Amino acid sequence: MWFLLLLFLSLSGCDNSTKNKGKLAQAICVQPQKYTEKSIFYGAVQALKNTPLVVQADGVLIWTTQPGNKITKSSIIAKIDNPQTQKVYELAVNAEAITNQQYKRSVSLAKSSATSQQQLQERENAWIISQQDLAKAETDQKKSLFIAAFDGIMGPQLIHEGTHVKTGEIVGYFFNPSDIVVEVQIPADFKESLKENGTVIINNKTYTLPNVPRILNPATHMLTVHIPIQDSTLLIGEVTDVEIHLKEWTDIIVLPLGAIKFEDESTSVLVLQKGILEKRDVTLGIKDAKQAVITKGIEPGEIICLDPHHFYEGEKIIPSYAEL
């Protein structure tokens, strides 16, 4: 009986000693480090060569290709059917041919003095006028054609074939998929933080900022940046997050946001002092979605509890150092 009582007391003593050591808690020993200020913007994926197909003559739209088809330079993408334009062109061709023939006949007759110089001049003037009319008709005829200015792919067709369209309407897009960029609109406040050849993260891939614009986009009143991307799974027209690395800081203290407790009027952390947690107010500098710079309140070498929401001031803990 005495043996069982002594065994129970000895086990109870072991439990109490374990409790006195404190709970296991993740912590870090802060040291000065390098920190890169980052900001995330929205970017739109675009083809660098992207041509809107704008109607230049009224008529009925006729497509000669389908979305996604490859098109070689100088090929006809679509045309506008306008009977009146076609009729004017055909009449101009016939008129030029007739006046040219009449002029040549007059030249031949003039050599044998069979016609007057006045008639020869009239024939020549008529031919010149018909040439001018033909040139105008050819221009109007070309306005009815959509011709590929480069090798590319037919994009979305915004208007169905057979629709009567008017000058100025956009009926579709034609682009070259080999040169893809992400267009980013950046507020002017960032102009001093952006740096040429700086790091950019798009869709988990690293790119560089090609240049820093020195003029605002008059439409958006922002800085417009085009970032070339390669081998991307992003689709043209897709909107994606663009993480741009800005200013770099060295020898500063940085903590995960989860290690900081944000309250109404204060910001604090839990510092381990002789095995006991102590609440301490801190001053934050710049921060991002994951980390924050601490400008005041913590010294290098101090141990910080990473979970201030489940541990409290005055608690004893056993630090388990996390790899960040």
C-alpha positions in Angstrom: 0.0 0.0 0.0 2.8 2.4 1.0 4.6 1.5 -2.3 1.6 2.5 -4.4 1.3 5.9 -2.6 5.0 6.7 -3.1 4.7 5.8 -6.8 1.7 8.1 -7.2 3.5 11.0 -5.5 6.6 10.5 -7.7 4.6 10.6 -10.9 2.7 13.7 -9.8 6.0 15.4 -9.1 7.2 14.6 -12.7 4.0 16.1 -14.2 4.4 19.4 -12.2 8.0 19.8 -13.2 7.0 19.4 -16.9 4.3 22.0 -16.5 6.7 24.4 -14.9 9.0 24.3 -18.0 6.2 25.9 -20.1 4.5 25.1 -23.4 6.2 24.4 -26.6 5.9 27.5 -29.0 7.4 28.4 -32.3 9.8 31.3 -32.1 12.6 33.0 -34.0 15.8 34.7 -32.9 15.7 38.0 -34.9 18.8 39.1 -36.8 19.3 42.0 -39.2 18.6 40.9 -42.7 17.9 42.1 -46.3 14.4 43.1 -47.2 13.0 44.0 -50.6 10.0 46.3 -50.7 7.4 44.9 -53.1 4.1 45.9 -54.5 1.4 44.0 -56.4 -0.4 45.5 -59.4 -2.9 44.2 -61.9 -1.6 43.5 -65.4 -3.3 42.7 -68.7 -1.8 40.2 -71.1 -1.5 41.6 -74.6 0.2 40.9 -77.9 2.8 43.5 -78.7 1.6 43.4 -82.3 -2.2 43.6 -81.9 -4.2 45.2 -84.7 -7.9 46.1 -84.4 -9.7 45.6 -87.7 -11.4 49.0 -88.2 -14.0 49.4 -91.0 -13.0 52.0 -93.5 -16.0 51.7 -95.9 -19.6 50.9 -95.3 -21.0 47.6 -96.5 -21.6 44.0 -95.7 -18.9 42.1 -93.8 -17.4 38.9 -95.3 -14.8 36.9 -93.4 -12.2 34.9 -95.3 -10.7 33.2 -92.2 -11.8 32.0 -88.7 -10.6 32.8 -85.2 -7.4 31.0 -84.3 -6.3 30.5 -87.9 -2.7 31.4 -88.9 -2.4 34.2 -91.5 0.6 35.2 -93.5 1.6 38.7 -94.3 -0.4 40.4 -97.1 -3.2 37.8 -97.0 -6.8 39.0 -97.0 -8.5 38.6 -93.6 -11.9 40.0 -94.5 -13.6 42.3 -97.0 -16.6 44.7 -97.1 -19.0 44.0 -99.9 -20.4 47.2 -101.4 -22.0 46.9 -104.9 -21.8 50.6 -105.5 -18.0 50.7 -104.7 -17.4 47.7 -107.0 -19.5 49.3 -109.8 -17.6 52.6 -109.6 -14.3 50.6 -109.7 -15.3 48.6 -112.8 -16.5 51.8 -114.6 -13.2 53.5 -113.8 -11.2 50.6 -115.1 -13.1 50.6 -118.4 -12.9 54.4 -118.7 -9.2 54.4 -118.2 -8.7 51.7 -120.8 -10.9 53.6 -123.4 -9.2 57.0 -122.8 -5.8 55.4 -123.0 -6.7 53.8 -126.3 -8.0 57.1 -127.7 -5.0 59.0 -126.6 -2.6 56.5 -128.2 -4.6 56.6 -131.4 -4.4 60.4 -131.4 -0.7 60.3 -130.9 -0.4 58.0 -133.9 -2.6 60.3 -136.1 -0.6 63.4 -134.9 2.6 61.9 -136.4 1.0 62.1 -139.9 -0.8 65.4 -139.1 -4.1 63.6 -139.4 -5.3 65.2 -136.1 -4.9 68.6 -134.5 -2.8 69.4 -131.5 -5.9 70.6 -129.7 -7.6 67.2 -130.1 -4.4 65.5 -129.0 -4.3 67.6 -125.9 -8.0 66.9 -125.2 -7.4 63.2 -125.5 -4.4 63.4 -123.1 -6.4 65.4 -120.6 -9.2 62.9 -120.7 -6.8 60.1 -120.1 -5.2 61.9 -117.1 -8.6 62.5 -115.6 -9.6 58.8 -116.0 -6.3 57.8 -114.4 -7.1 60.0 -111.4 -10.6 58.5 -111.2 -9.2 55.0 -111.3 -6.7 55.8 -108.6 -9.5 57.0 -106.3 -11.6 54.0 -107.2 -8.7 51.7 -106.4 -8.2 53.4 -103.0 -11.9 53.0 -102.2 -11.6 49.3 -103.3 -8.6 48.7 -101.0 -10.6 50.3 -98.1 -13.0 47.4 -98.4 -10.2 44.9 -97.7 -8.6 43.9 -94.4 -5.0 42.9 -95.3 -2.6 41.3 -92.8 0.3 43.6 -92.1 2.4 40.8 -90.6 2.4 37.0 -90.0 -0.1 36.3 -87.2 -3.2 34.7 -85.9 -6.9 35.7 -86.3 -8.2 36.8 -82.9 -11.8 37.2 -81.8 -14.3 38.2 -84.4 -16.6 40.8 -82.8 -19.2 41.0 -85.7 -20.8 38.2 -87.5 -20.5 37.7 -91.3 -23.3 39.2 -93.3 -23.7 42.2 -90.9 -23.9 45.6 -92.5 -21.1 47.6 -90.9 -20.2 51.3 -91.0 -17.0 53.2 -91.1 -15.2 53.3 -87.8 -16.6 50.1 -86.3 -14.1 47.5 -85.0 -15.0 44.0 -86.3 -12.2 41.9 -84.8 -8.5 41.7 -83.8 -5.4 40.3 -85.5 -2.2 39.6 -83.5 1.2 38.0 -83.4 1.5 35.6 -80.5 5.3 35.5 -80.5 5.6 38.8 -78.8 3.5 38.8 -75.6 3.7 41.6 -73.0 1.9 42.3 -69.7 0.6 45.9 -69.6 0.7 47.4 -66.1 -0.8 50.7 -65.0 1.2 52.0 -62.0 0.3 55.1 -59.9 2.7 58.1 -60.4 3.5 57.9 -56.6 5.8 54.9 -57.4 7.9 56.7 -60.0 10.9 57.1 -57.6 10.7 53.5 -56.4 10.7 51.8 -59.8 14.1 50.8 -61.2 15.1 49.7 -64.6 15.9 46.0 -64.9 14.3 45.5 -61.5 12.8 42.1 -60.6 9.2 41.3 -61.6 7.2 38.2 -60.7 4.4 37.1 -63.0 2.6 33.8 -62.7 5.5 32.5 -60.5 8.1 33.3 -63.1 10.8 35.9 -62.8 11.2 38.7 -65.4 12.8 42.2 -65.5 11.3 45.6 -65.8 12.6 46.8 -69.2 12.4 50.5 -68.5 10.8 53.2 -66.3 8.5 55.5 -68.2 8.9 59.2 -67.8 5.5 60.2 -69.1 2.0 59.6 -67.8 -0.6 57.8 -69.9 -3.0 60.7 -70.7 -6.0 58.2 -70.6 -5.3 56.8 -67.2 -2.9 59.4 -65.6 -0.7 56.5 -64.6 2.7 55.1 -65.7 2.2 52.5 -68.3 4.7 49.6 -68.4 5.0 46.8 -70.8 6.8 43.7 -69.5 7.8 41.1 -72.1 7.1 37.5 -71.1 8.0 34.1 -72.6 6.7 30.5 -72.4 3.7 31.6 -70.3 0.4 29.7 -69.9 -1.4 33.1 -69.6 -4.0 33.9 -72.3 -4.1 37.1 -74.2 -6.7 39.3 -72.6 -6.2 37.7 -69.2 -5.7 39.8 -66.1 -2.9 38.7 -63.7 -1.1 39.8 -60.6 2.3 41.5 -61.2 4.7 41.7 -58.3 7.3 44.4 -58.8 10.3 44.6 -56.5 11.0 48.2 -55.5 13.6 49.5 -52.9 16.0 47.1 -51.2 16.8 47.5 -47.5 19.8 46.0 -45.6 20.5 45.3 -42.0 16.9 45.7 -40.8 14.7 43.6 -38.6 11.8 41.9 -40.4 9.1 39.8 -38.8 6.2 37.7 -40.3 2.9 39.4 -40.0 1.6 36.5 -38.0 4.1 37.3 -35.2 2.7 40.8 -34.8 -0.5 41.5 -32.9 -2.5 44.4 -34.3 -4.8 46.1 -31.8 -6.9 49.2 -32.0 -4.2 51.7 -30.9 -1.1 49.6 -30.7 1.1 47.0 -32.4 2.9 44.5 -30.3 4.9 41.3 -30.1 5.7 38.7 -27.5 9.4 38.7 -26.5 10.9 35.8 -24.5 12.7 37.1 -21.4 14.2 34.4 -19.1 11.7 31.8 -20.3 8.7 34.1 -19.8 6.8 36.0 -22.5 6.8 39.8 -22.3 4.5 42.0 -24.4 6.3 44.8 -26.1 5.0 47.6 -28.4 6.8 48.0 -31.7 6.8 50.5 -34.5 6.3 49.2 -38.0 7.9 50.4 -41.2 7.0 49.2 -44.6 5.2 45.9 -44.9 3.7 43.6 -47.6 1.2 40.7 -47.5 3.6 38.5 -45.6 6.2 40.5 -43.7 6.8 43.8 -41.9 9.8 45.9 -41.1 10.3 46.7 -37.4 11.9 50.1 -36.9 11.6 50.3 -33.1 11.0 48.0 -30.2 13.2 45.0 -30.9 16.9 44.5 -30.7 19.0 41.9 -32.7 19.3 38.6 -30.9 16.0 38.7 -29.1 13.6 35.8 -29.3 10.1 36.5 -30.6 7.0 34.2 -30.2 5.5 33.6 -33.6 2.0 33.1 -32.3 0.9 36.1 -30.2 -2.8 35.2 -30.6 -2.6 31.9 -28.6 0.1 32.8 -26.1 0.0 35.6 -23.6 2.2 37.9 -21.6 3.5 36.1 -18.5 3.4 32.6 -19.9 6.3 30.3 -19.8 7.3 28.7 -23.1 9.9 26.4 -24.6 11.0 28.0 -27.9 10.9 25.8 -31.0 12.9 27.7 -33.6 11.1 27.8 -37.0 12.8 28.0 -40.4 11.4 31.0 -42.3 
